[in-house]
Amino acid sequence: MTKNGNLNSLDDLSSITVDTDRFYSATHEEILSGLTSDVYFLKTKDVLHRAGKDNTPVVAEFFARGNGVFAGLPEAMRILQSKNVSVSSLQEGDTFAPKEVVMRISGAYSEFGLYETVLLGILASSSGWATAARQCVEAAEGRPVLCFGARHVHPAIAPVMERVAVAVGGCSGASCMLGAKLAGHEPTGTVPHAAVLIVGDTVELAKYYDQEVPEGEPRIVLIDTFKDEAEESLRVARALGDRLFGVRLDTPGERGGVTPELVKEVRYRLDIAGFSHVKIIASGGLNPERIRILSEAGVDSFGVGSYIAHGTPRDMTMDLKVIDGIPIAKRGRLPGIIENSKLKRVK
């Protein structure tokens, strides 16, 4: 390996042993070393070295096959920060169209070629999460959307996903503690059904919760654990009064899920009982279409998990477009630089 710990040849790889008694996610050091790249990029380093073309100057362009919201730039730049290359890119949060160039790297191929896999993966996954989060935020039309997606992905990437959902996708908060803090927020959440079940009564749980959480933190209580949601909302509202900020509907699919009719009934019964200040928060299998429908019914904010976490990655491709100053490309692609005025120099 090179002096900075990066893989430099197949000989380096053969000398590496991996302890399998560990979490299977890659460490930061393993990512930076190139160990999560496809092996053929390491073979390419050996081949180019034998050909005497290690330091061939190239221009590489990245594009996506579909449209979306661009994300992942900070992590991509951590890969490239120590490399002797220049980089132009879209900014996080920019939208892109199919085949639009989202990033351009210029420099010796040996400086960054090993990291093609890593860069593509970072941009593809991050842009997929950002796109899904943005879709939910736009559907909510100004109502808060919280990201509850950590439980749907491997914990190694949960904070990556939730940071993107907040910092790029526009979610107002996130439940994953590390993800929220990486986005510059404090984590958002109440207590799960498990707490209600253990205490044994929703109102009793609400009282303990009110006593325990710091002043200034909104009191939001789950109301679908034991009884009819409309009944529980009134019981909790009467117990906490003005201290109750909102009730959360997370009715399971086995009971029909959170429906517009349910939302309207809860809202109506709270209003006529004098609790119009109590907000309604909905969660459970939400997507942009359901967010629009429930918004019209009266939901004030949303907790979205699986739709964001399972956001389709925006497949990214890296093509060499200039080699040694000469425009070139593989069949089916246009040789030479494809201009995009939205790109900004970032390195």
C-alpha positions in Angstrom: 0.0 0.0 0.0 1.1 3.6 -0.5 2.4 5.7 2.4 -1.1 7.1 3.0 -2.7 3.7 3.3 -4.3 3.5 -0.1 -4.3 0.3 -2.2 -1.8 0.6 -5.0 -1.6 -2.8 -6.6 -3.0 -6.4 -6.4 0.0 -7.3 -4.3 -1.3 -4.9 -1.6 -4.7 -6.6 -1.7 -3.2 -10.1 -1.3 -1.5 -9.1 1.9 -4.7 -7.8 3.5 -6.5 -10.0 6.0 -9.9 -9.1 7.3 -11.2 -10.0 10.7 -14.8 -11.3 10.3 -15.6 -10.9 14.0 -16.9 -7.4 13.4 -19.7 -5.3 12.0 -19.7 -6.0 8.2 -19.9 -2.3 7.3 -16.8 -0.7 6.0 -14.8 1.6 8.3 -13.9 5.1 7.2 -10.3 4.0 6.8 -11.3 1.0 4.6 -13.4 3.3 2.3 -10.6 5.8 2.0 -8.1 3.1 1.2 -10.1 1.9 -1.8 -11.0 -1.4 -0.2 -14.7 -1.0 -1.0 -14.0 -0.5 -4.7 -14.5 -3.1 -7.4 -11.3 -5.1 -7.9 -11.0 -4.4 -11.6 -10.1 -0.8 -10.8 -7.2 -2.1 -8.8 -6.2 -4.3 -11.6 -6.3 -1.3 -13.9 -3.7 0.4 -11.8 -1.3 -2.5 -12.4 -2.1 -2.6 -16.1 -1.6 1.1 -16.6 1.6 1.0 -14.6 3.0 -1.7 -16.8 2.0 0.3 -19.9 3.7 3.4 -18.5 0.5 5.3 -18.4 -0.1 5.8 -14.7 -0.3 9.5 -14.9 -2.2 9.9 -18.1 -4.3 13.2 -17.8 -8.0 12.6 -18.2 -11.4 14.3 -17.8 -14.1 12.2 -16.3 -17.8 13.1 -16.3 -20.5 11.8 -14.0 -24.2 11.6 -15.1 -27.4 10.0 -13.9 -29.7 7.9 -15.9 -32.9 9.5 -14.5 -33.8 12.8 -12.9 -33.5 13.7 -9.3 -32.0 15.8 -6.5 -28.3 15.9 -6.2 -26.7 14.8 -2.9 -23.5 13.2 -1.5 -21.1 16.0 -2.5 -19.5 16.4 1.0 -18.6 12.7 1.2 -17.4 12.5 -2.4 -15.1 15.4 -1.7 -13.7 13.6 1.4 -12.6 10.9 -1.1 -11.1 13.5 -3.4 -9.7 16.1 -1.0 -6.2 14.7 -0.9 -6.1 13.9 -4.6 -4.3 16.2 -7.1 -7.4 16.8 -9.2 -9.8 19.6 -10.0 -13.5 19.0 -9.5 -16.6 20.8 -10.7 -20.0 19.7 -9.5 -23.7 20.5 -8.9 -24.4 21.7 -5.4 -26.3 19.5 -3.0 -30.0 20.2 -3.5 -29.7 21.0 -7.2 -32.1 19.1 -9.5 -30.8 17.2 -12.5 -32.2 15.7 -15.6 -31.4 12.3 -17.3 -27.8 12.3 -18.8 -27.1 15.8 -17.3 -23.4 16.0 -16.1 -23.5 16.3 -12.3 -19.8 16.2 -11.6 -16.5 16.5 -13.6 -13.0 15.5 -12.4 -9.8 16.5 -14.2 -6.4 15.1 -13.4 -4.2 12.0 -13.7 -6.4 8.9 -13.8 -4.2 7.2 -11.2 -5.3 9.9 -8.7 -8.9 8.9 -8.6 -9.7 5.9 -10.9 -9.6 3.4 -8.0 -12.5 5.3 -6.4 -15.0 5.2 -9.2 -17.1 2.6 -7.4 -17.1 4.6 -4.2 -18.0 7.9 -5.8 -20.8 6.4 -7.8 -22.2 4.7 -4.8 -22.1 7.8 -2.6 -23.8 9.9 -5.3 -26.4 7.3 -6.3 -27.6 6.4 -2.9 -27.5 10.0 -1.5 -29.4 11.4 -4.5 -32.0 8.7 -4.2 -32.7 9.5 -0.6 -32.7 13.3 -1.3 -35.1 12.9 -4.2 -37.6 10.8 -2.1 -37.4 13.2 0.8 -37.9 16.2 -1.5 -41.0 14.5 -3.0 -42.5 14.1 0.4 -41.7 17.7 1.4 -43.2 19.1 -1.7 -46.3 17.0 -1.3 -46.8 18.3 2.3 -46.9 21.9 0.9 -45.2 23.5 3.9 -46.3 21.1 6.6 -43.4 19.6 8.5 -42.1 16.2 7.3 -39.9 14.2 9.8 -37.6 11.4 8.6 -38.2 8.2 10.5 -36.2 6.0 8.1 -33.4 4.6 10.3 -35.1 1.4 11.1 -35.4 0.5 7.4 -31.7 0.5 6.5 -28.5 -0.9 7.9 -27.3 1.2 10.9 -24.0 2.0 9.1 -25.9 4.1 6.6 -28.9 5.3 8.6 -27.2 8.6 9.6 -26.1 9.2 6.0 -29.7 8.8 4.8 -31.2 10.9 7.6 -28.6 13.7 7.1 -29.4 13.8 3.4 -33.2 13.8 4.1 -32.9 16.9 6.3 -30.0 18.8 4.9 -30.8 18.2 1.2 -34.3 16.8 0.9 -35.8 19.5 3.2 -37.2 17.4 6.0 -37.7 19.4 9.2 -36.1 16.8 11.4 -34.9 13.3 11.8 -35.3 10.6 14.5 -31.9 9.0 14.2 -29.7 10.8 16.8 -26.5 10.7 14.8 -28.2 11.6 11.5 -30.0 14.6 13.0 -26.8 15.9 14.6 -24.9 15.5 11.3 -27.5 17.7 9.7 -27.1 20.3 12.4 -30.4 19.5 14.2 -31.4 17.9 17.4 -33.2 14.5 17.0 -37.0 14.5 16.9 -39.3 11.9 18.4 -41.5 10.9 21.2 -41.8 7.4 22.6 -42.8 4.1 20.9 -45.8 1.9 21.3 -43.6 -0.3 23.5 -43.6 2.4 26.2 -47.4 2.7 26.1 -47.8 -1.1 26.3 -45.5 -1.4 29.3 -47.2 1.4 31.2 -50.5 -0.1 30.3 -52.6 3.0 29.6 -52.2 5.8 27.1 -53.2 8.6 29.5 -50.9 7.3 32.2 -48.0 7.2 29.7 -48.9 10.7 28.6 -48.7 12.0 32.2 -45.3 10.3 32.8 -44.0 11.6 29.5 -45.2 15.2 30.3 -43.3 15.0 33.6 -40.1 13.6 32.1 -39.4 15.6 29.0 -37.8 19.0 29.2 -39.9 22.1 29.2 -40.2 23.6 25.7 -40.2 20.2 24.0 -43.6 19.5 22.3 -45.7 16.9 24.0 -46.8 14.5 21.3 -48.6 11.3 22.3 -49.3 8.1 20.3 -53.1 7.4 20.5 -53.6 4.1 18.6 -52.2 1.5 21.0 -55.3 0.4 23.0 -58.5 2.2 22.2 -60.3 4.0 19.4 -58.1 6.9 18.2 -60.8 9.6 18.6 -61.5 8.4 22.1 -57.8 8.3 23.1 -57.2 11.7 21.6 -59.8 13.2 23.9 -58.6 11.3 27.0 -55.1 12.6 26.4 -56.2 16.1 25.6 -58.3 16.3 28.8 -55.4 15.0 30.9 -52.7 17.3 29.5 -54.8 20.3 28.4 -52.8 23.2 26.9 -49.6 21.3 27.5 -50.5 18.8 24.8 -49.0 19.8 21.4 -50.2 17.0 19.3 -51.5 13.4 18.9 -49.9 11.0 16.6 -51.8 8.5 14.4 -49.9 5.4 13.4 -52.8 3.0 13.0 -51.5 -0.3 11.6 -52.6 -1.7 8.3 -54.4 -4.5 10.1 -56.8 -1.9 11.3 -57.0 0.0 8.1 -54.1 2.4 8.6 -54.4 6.1 8.9 -57.3 7.1 6.6 -58.7 10.5 5.7 -61.9 9.6 7.5 -60.1 8.8 10.7 -58.2 12.1 10.5 -61.4 14.1 10.0 -63.1 12.4 12.9 -60.2 13.0 15.3 -59.9 16.6 14.2 -63.7 17.2 14.5 -64.0 15.6 18.0 -60.9 17.6 19.3 -62.3 20.8 17.9 -65.8 20.5 19.4 -64.3 19.5 22.8 -62.2 22.8 22.8 -58.9 21.3 21.8 -58.4 22.9 18.4 -54.8 23.7 19.4 -53.9 20.0 19.3 -52.0 19.1 16.1 -52.4 15.8 14.3 -49.3 14.0 13.3 -49.5 11.0 10.9 -47.0 8.2 10.3 -47.0 4.7 9.0 -46.3 3.7 5.4 -46.6 7.3 4.0 -45.7 8.3 0.5 -46.2 11.6 -1.4 -49.7 10.6 -2.6 -50.9 9.7 0.9 -49.4 12.8 2.3 -51.4 14.9 -0.2 -54.6 13.1 0.7 -54.0 13.3 4.5 -53.1 16.9 4.3 -56.5 17.7 2.8 -58.1 15.7 5.6 -56.4 17.8 8.3 -53.0 16.3 9.2 -50.6 18.9 10.4 -47.3 17.1 10.0 -45.9 13.7 8.9 -43.4 11.1 9.9 -42.0 9.3 6.9 -39.8 6.3 7.1 -39.7 3.6 4.4 -40.5 5.8 1.4 -37.4 7.9 2.1 -35.2 5.0 3.2 -36.1 3.0 0.2 -35.8 5.9 -2.2 -34.6 4.5 -5.6 -30.9 5.2 -6.0 -30.2 7.5 -9.0 -27.9 5.2 -11.0 -24.7 7.1 -11.8 -22.2 6.5 -14.5 -18.6 7.9 -14.9 -17.2 8.2 -18.4 -13.8 9.3 -19.5 -14.4 12.0 -22.1 -10.9 13.5 -22.7 -7.6 11.6 -22.6 -4.3 13.4 -23.0 -6.2 16.4 -24.2 -8.0 14.5 -27.0 -11.8 14.2 -26.9 -12.8 10.5 -26.7 -15.6 8.2 -25.5 -16.8 4.7 -25.8 -19.4 3.8 -28.3 -22.8 5.3 -27.6 -21.4 8.3 -25.7 -20.4 11.7 -27.0 -16.6 12.4 -26.9 -15.3 15.5 -25.2 -16.6 17.7 -22.4 -20.4 18.2 -22.2 -20.9 21.7 -20.9 -23.3 22.3 -18.0 -23.5 25.9 -16.7 -24.8 24.7 -13.4 -21.5 23.1 -12.4 -19.4 25.0 -9.9 -15.7 24.5 -9.2 -15.4 22.8 -5.8 -11.7 21.8 -5.9 
